[in-house]
């Protein structure tokens, strides 16, 4: 059992990280920064390929430090001022002059960015040529996971997966076989010091939420909920508090506010959704730091459990399907600690927002995060009253693990055509003058 706990802690350390900006364009900026560092001179020619899901998520989103949107400005900022050693905080060090230089670079230097012909969810390939040198950098599977680096034909790193190795890695994945009950019971026994770092996510994500509440940013979903509460149109209850702060943080983040957030499973918005409903609960019903850390651990790990089956990026909104389900599990644990109620809250979520589509990262994500946070609180609250979706109800299976696997099949396999159509619709609008 200790091995399982150690494994869970390692997953948390790998998957819960600070990130500045939407993760897909930031990952592109990271790859561009690394390729430029390897090149070591001015760029004469570039060729950038990204997976369709990265293309979709990066097309319309705000980038920290600039009012411009999308992948091209992210790539330019990576070339001009990115430092790859900063990982997913690669854009944090750019000053105002470097941002302006990046905007000029975008306007005056052709940036060749195209969707790659791949089924891989996270894939970014940057190939650069200068007068004297060439370089190549490839990120795969996770947003900060370099698998291939090359300079002037010399391979510096080659961790590209082989088919037979993929199967071996899959067999060793703890999330394939652990049950929700085992996951929760092991989190309860983790030493607080091993997961205390998760509390940093509260501070980071609250700061982003406070920015979105202080002024109308992006759509202003969180700000609008706040004003409606002040006007008496909405009550100051747990569900509305969770909606308000989660949406406000997404408003600010999607607008490109230059503040880091704590991400979850490769997504900043997942981090907001997995953490902030628990923050709202703590405001209403204060908890010890240890209980908060363990609730956050459950939230992040259940999110990871679901993403293991749905895929890292997909046609469904990971905040509505995965991170909100993680949040409801963490909330349910704080409310009761009863495993049946925790499982019931997860099943309620599977029955609720399972069809929410992902049409890229953008201002409108704040609306989806508001719905996700609200549903997370709702599912936990009614589970506390022992109100659960019964087995064999729609895609809800005979046990919670089967329900999650069913959700994964629909998200990963059943909606692949949906994903292609979404990307084609968005790409068609993007090309209209």
Buried (B, 14 or more C-beta within 10 A) or exposed (E): EEEBBEBBBEBBEBBBBBBBBBBBBBBBBBBBBBBBBBBEEEBBEBBBBBBBBBBBBBBBBBBBBBEBBBBBBBBBBBBBBBBBEBBBBBBBEBEEEBBBBBBEBBEEBEBEBEBBEBEBBBBBBBBBBBEEBBBBBBBBBBBBBBBBBBBEEEEEEEEEEEEEEEEEEEEEEBBEEBBBBBBBBBBEEBEEEBBEBBBEBBEBBBBBBBBBBEEBBBBBBBBBBBBBBEEEEBEEEBBBBBBBBBBBBBBBBBBBBBBBBBBBBBBBBBBBBBBBBBBBBBEEEEBEEBBBBBBBBBBBBBBBBBBBBBBBBBBBBBBBBBBBBBBBBBBBBBBBEBBBBBBBBBBBBBBBBBBBBBBBBBBBBBBBBBBBBBBBBBBBBBBBEEEBBEEEEEBBBEBBBBBBBBBBEBBBEBBEEBBEEBBEEBBEEEEEE
